[in-house]
């Protein structure tokens, strides 16, 4: 399966919590971009995450 690119828009602590949750669920996080300002959401960040989902979680 090819890596998935996901865009997250939230505040910094919420993004960190979601990344922790994904890792604890066995998701292989390949790369996390630097945070960018969210264009339409003041005070929030935009982060791009490349990840692989384990094949066992798709069964």
Buried (B, 14 or more C-beta within 10 A) or exposed (E): EEEEEBEBBBBEEEBEEBBEEBEEEEBEBEEBEEBEEBEEEEEBBBBBBBBBBEEEEEE
